[in-house]
Amino acid sequence: MKLVTAIIKPFKMDDVRAALSDIGVQGITVTEVKGFGRQRGHTELYRGAEYVVDFLPKLKLEIAVGDRQVDATIEAIIEAANTGKIGDGKIFVTDMEQVIRIRTGETGEDAI
């Protein structure tokens, strides 16, 4: 089992959600986050004053999937979130040792 964590631009969320739904992903956790990578933020003008926005709004998606579904999940996120511009985001894949569904006590891939 793997935990796929993706950082994406907020306006791409609907596309990513649809793509994940199409491949059978049933659950996703979404968190609003701020950060920067290579793009290092940008400068904005507000009431005539220029200021630097260091941290850009992003969405963090966490998706628990079985080993057989990892590659399809990654591909779906890449295709749906890609704009071809800097700041499209990153995908991280980590191992999950155990998953337990609280309501039923199911464990492992049955709990995903």
HELIX and SHEET records of a PDB file:
HELIX    1   1 PRO A   10  LYS A   12  5                                   3    
HELIX    2   2 MET A   13  ASP A   22  1                                  10    
HELIX    3   3 ASP A   67  GLN A   69  5                                   3    
HELIX    4   4 VAL A   70  ALA A   81  1                                  12    
HELIX    5   5 GLY A  108  ALA A  111  5                                   4    
SHEET    1   A 4 THR A  29  GLY A  35  0                                        
SHEET    2   A 4 LEU A  56  VAL A  65 -1                                        
SHEET    3   A 4 LYS A   2  ILE A   8 -1                                        
SHEET    4   A 4 GLY A  89  ASP A  95 -1                                        
SHEET    1   B 2 HIS A  42  TYR A  46  0                                        
SHEET    2   B 2 ALA A  49  VAL A  53 -1                                        
END                                                                             
